[in-house]
């Protein structure tokens, strides 16, 4: 596998990658099953809270406030964390984050480290970077372990191995853990992971994690998890390094009372996930002796400057929008060719690449709005998708190729037609004549020539009516339209009077 | 210039230039106070309903639960440990001696004068279980919170052993998550762990199964 150098794996367009995945009935079945299960659970546990909408409102407001004053809260966090014995590092980009983490690991002369699932480390390509420098990172989250041992890529950021079923997981574990007799029940597979990792938890001295939240007022870090692998990594090693995006800061400890309700219910459909850990710096006799936070920008800060898409950074990575998305349901996560898949990935990935990569992703949506509906921090994803589409078109129009592209020419022609009544009616008359050879016996158009064939490839089109609205209107209002009754005439006169008066 | 220093100032500069005009700390604090907080903060259940909800949630997670009387703590602990077949337990150094039944081996852990305990993680892993109290518990979510406070010990204590017996007093059980944060807020710098049932995963086909790395078995005694 080629090491992922960035959060975007390749520049294949979404439709190309999606076509491949749509042919994989195994993946589609696994994705459909998993997303249906999570969604049903999520609907049940969010529906039972009478104040769910108020929690969303508060979550949105707190996250938007944190972003609006991000410099202030980050500095406050860094001061408080340092005071509590933590060490804060700043990384402008992925390369800098990787160098800092490698340096910290090498200082302790170890060749193996523990890892808690972190999408941010996938974003910067930390594992391949460490590998290239002689350091083996052991993923400890069950799903991440499946991905790592199966030399696969994550397809969902809460359940990264959601595209694998139990039989496939068994196959990977049998091969990689040398357990030919391993059973296929999820219990057997979890037990295998437990014994495979337990020795490593007790032996290894350095762990690398991400974080769900940073707390500005006291410098605390919060990690939400299920299996206890997180607690193992946060508690047993001597050194803990947390790589965290700059957007993840919250003003105060008590703000967690909102997010520890909305995150678990949105992410896994549980009222509370099995474990939440919150800690501040280092504490003698309890946990690591050395604690580092690496604050990662990696092109997040410029997103703050775009008033319409800043809300992208409100995301708390619950993945509810993936589970709700009809497009994700069909393709799974790999079609997005990005660490961040689904609706939020479709807006985050291109922005993290200054709109230079992932440009097909804002189009990977029907704009149905299901993502916005479930988002616990009310990110209006459809609004941002349209905004980004607009940006892409504007940029395209700056190049000659874009100007001469079929979309631009088509839209320019349409704009010219719609700007003038006489041009529009001429075009309609031409269309009425030209369409005749395409209309079938049922009165529908099944095939149109290029470039309109794109539309008729998957749907029939109704032909233009024999008479346009303007033609009909002109006939009705002309003085010699003898067929009009008295009452119709009176009604029309009133209508005209009304519009004249405006 | 030191590269880490320049990274810091460059990131902050980039954020500030994206955000435009900056506000004073006082104005930010005022704005923060005005954020909408229309969600439920205080619970409305009676003590009885609250306890029943708490126990039901724990049972749903697969924990063993029992309501006990204040004068029966020692006896009930003995009963649970015997039923689980646990003979060797580790306890926070400040656990009341009155809780400890005879016939079991209890090893104290931690304490002011021995911050480096004799037991390492591997030794803790070899114990049959751990017995603790807690800081607060949440009925609505079936969560218990440990804060390295009295009767709780450090985090490793409740992590490495495979069995956890937790004693929760009825007055420690609040109804909502915000109520638990009101309790935790004054000691927010202590290492804090919420646990809701035994460790679990749903990573394989979204089937929740008990027991991965944290304690796989959990019993809770609620003292009234």
Contacts between the chains, C-beta under 8 A, distances in Angstrom:
chain1	res1	chain2	res2	distance
A	30	B	205	7.8
A	33	B	205	6.7
A	33	B	206	7.4
A	34	B	205	6.7
A	34	B	206	5.0
A	37	B	205	7.9
A	37	B	206	4.1
A	38	B	206	5.9
A	50	B	40	7.2
A	51	B	38	7.1
A	51	B	39	4.3
A	51	B	40	4.5
A	54	B	36	7.5
A	54	B	37	8.0
A	54	B	38	3.7
A	54	B	39	4.1
A	54	B	40	7.7
A	55	B	39	4.7
A	57	B	36	5.1
A	57	B	38	6.3
A	58	B	35	6.8
A	58	B	36	5.7
A	58	B	37	5.6
A	58	B	38	6.9
A	58	B	39	5.6
A	61	B	35	4.5
A	61	B	36	5.3
A	62	B	35	6.0
A	65	B	31	6.5
A	65	B	32	6.3
A	65	B	35	5.9
A	68	B	19	6.9
A	69	B	23	6.7
A	69	B	28	5.1
A	69	B	31	8.0
A	70	B	15	5.3
A	70	B	19	7.0
A	71	B	12	5.3
A	71	B	15	4.7
A	71	B	16	5.3
A	71	B	19	7.0
A	71	B	22	7.1
A	72	B	22	7.7
A	72	B	23	7.8
A	72	B	25	6.8
A	72	B	28	5.9
A	74	B	12	7.2
A	74	B	15	7.5
A	75	B	12	7.1
A	78	B	8	7.9
A	84	B	189	6.7
A	89	B	4	6.0
A	89	B	7	7.8
A	90	B	4	6.4
A	90	B	7	4.2
A	90	B	8	4.1
A	90	B	11	5.2
A	91	B	7	6.3
A	91	B	11	8.0
A	92	B	7	5.2
A	92	B	10	5.8
A	92	B	11	6.1
A	96	B	7	6.3
A	100	B	4	7.8
A	140	B	213	7.7
A	141	B	203	7.4
A	142	B	201	5.1
A	142	B	203	4.2
A	142	B	204	7.2
A	142	B	212	6.6
A	143	B	203	4.0
A	146	B	203	7.3
A	159	B	202	7.4
A	159	B	203	5.9
A	159	B	206	7.1
A	161	B	203	6.3
A	161	B	204	7.8
A	162	B	206	7.7
A	165	B	204	8.0
A	165	B	205	6.0
A	166	B	204	5.4
A	166	B	205	5.7
A	169	B	204	5.7
A	186	B	201	8.0
A	186	B	204	4.2
A	186	B	205	6.6
A	186	B	207	4.9
A	186	B	209	4.9
A	187	B	209	5.3
A	189	B	204	5.7
A	190	B	201	5.7
A	190	B	204	7.3
A	190	B	209	5.7
A	190	B	211	7.0
A	190	B	212	5.3
A	191	B	211	7.9
A	193	B	212	6.8
A	194	B	211	7.6
A	194	B	212	5.7
A	194	B	213	6.1
A	197	B	213	6.9
A	198	B	125	7.7
A	198	B	213	7.4
A	201	B	121	7.8
A	201	B	213	7.1
A	202	B	121	5.4
A	202	B	122	5.3
A	202	B	125	6.9
A	215	B	188	7.8
A	218	B	188	5.5
A	218	B	189	5.4
A	220	B	188	6.7
A	220	B	189	7.2
A	226	B	199	7.2
A	226	B	200	5.6
A	226	B	201	5.4
A	226	B	202	7.0
A	226	B	203	8.0
A	226	B	212	7.6
A	227	B	199	5.6
A	227	B	200	7.1
A	227	B	201	4.8
A	227	B	203	7.9
A	227	B	212	3.8
A	227	B	213	5.3
A	227	B	214	7.1
A	228	B	159	6.9
A	228	B	199	3.9
A	228	B	212	5.9
A	228	B	213	3.7
A	228	B	214	2.7
A	228	B	215	7.7
A	229	B	212	6.9
A	229	B	213	4.9
A	231	B	155	6.9
A	231	B	159	5.2
A	231	B	193	7.0
A	231	B	213	7.4
A	231	B	214	6.0
A	232	B	159	6.7
A	232	B	213	5.4
A	232	B	214	8.0
A	234	B	155	7.6
A	235	B	155	4.7
A	235	B	156	5.1
A	235	B	159	5.7
A	236	B	121	5.3
A	236	B	156	6.6
A	236	B	159	7.9
A	246	B	11	6.8
A	246	B	15	7.4
A	251	B	32	5.7
A	252	B	32	7.8
A	253	B	181	7.3
A	253	B	184	7.6
A	253	B	185	6.1
A	253	B	188	4.2
A	254	B	178	7.8
A	254	B	181	5.1
A	254	B	182	7.9
A	254	B	185	5.8
A	256	B	181	6.6
A	257	B	41	8.0
A	257	B	177	5.3
A	257	B	178	4.2
A	257	B	180	7.7
A	257	B	181	4.2
A	258	B	39	6.9
A	260	B	177	5.9
A	260	B	194	7.3
A	261	B	39	7.9
A	261	B	177	5.2
A	268	B	202	6.2
A	270	B	196	7.7
A	270	B	208	8.0
A	271	B	57	6.9
A	271	B	140	6.9
A	271	B	141	4.4
A	271	B	142	6.9
A	271	B	196	7.5
A	272	B	138	7.5
A	272	B	141	3.8
A	272	B	142	6.9
A	272	B	143	4.9
A	272	B	194	6.7
A	272	B	196	4.1
A	273	B	196	6.8
A	274	B	61	7.7
A	274	B	195	6.3
A	274	B	196	5.5
A	274	B	197	5.8
A	274	B	198	7.3
A	274	B	199	5.5
A	274	B	200	5.0
A	274	B	214	7.1
A	275	B	193	6.7
A	275	B	194	6.8
A	275	B	195	5.6
A	275	B	196	7.7
A	275	B	199	7.0
A	275	B	214	6.4
A	276	B	192	7.9
A	276	B	193	7.1
A	276	B	194	3.9
A	277	B	155	7.8
A	277	B	191	7.6
A	277	B	192	7.3
A	277	B	193	5.5
A	277	B	194	8.0
A	278	B	188	7.8
A	278	B	191	7.4
A	278	B	192	4.2
A	278	B	193	7.8
A	279	B	191	4.6
A	279	B	192	7.2
A	280	B	188	7.7
A	280	B	189	4.5
A	280	B	190	7.8
A	280	B	191	7.6
A	283	B	148	7.5
A	283	B	190	7.7
A	283	B	191	5.9
A	284	B	115	5.7
A	285	B	110	6.7
A	285	B	115	3.8
A	285	B	116	6.8
A	285	B	117	7.5
A	285	B	154	6.0
A	286	B	148	5.8
A	286	B	154	3.8
A	286	B	155	5.8
A	286	B	156	7.6
A	286	B	191	5.6
A	287	B	154	7.4
A	287	B	155	6.0
A	287	B	156	7.7
A	287	B	191	6.2
A	295	B	11	7.2
A	297	B	11	4.7
A	297	B	14	6.7
A	301	B	11	6.5
A	301	B	14	4.0
A	301	B	15	4.6
A	301	B	18	5.4
A	302	B	14	7.0
A	302	B	18	5.8
A	303	B	18	7.6
A	304	B	15	6.2
A	304	B	18	3.9
A	304	B	19	5.5
A	305	B	17	7.3
A	305	B	18	3.4
A	305	B	19	7.2
A	305	B	20	7.9
